[in-house]
Amino acid sequence: MKFSMIVLIALLALVAAFAVQNPGIITIKFMQFRGDTSLLVVIVAGFGAGVLGGWLAGLPGALRRRSEASASAKRIREFEAEVGDLRKTVERLTPPPAGPAGPAG
């Protein structure tokens, strides 16, 4: 977690430095749409779209792992209950230890 936070901060610092050094207004053209905006807005929007795309790409795997962890926890509880039942059965079937033998004679 700490490593990813350091990488994120470094990446944001690079984006900020780029935006400060390139403060110009640019024209955005997409199909029939056209608009003027600052380069910073384009960079931040592109970065945000990349973060959102990465998060969405990782979401199915995270949900699958959560589901598998839940199923595994359920199986562990079932196994623990079974072990408890088996211990009770062993205690019931095991004869009590023999007491000390009386004096021989």
Summary of the structure (lengths in Angstrom):
residues: 105
radius of gyration: 32.9
end to end distance: 75.9
largest distance: 113.3
contacts: 183
relative contact order: 0.05
helix: 71%
strand: 11%
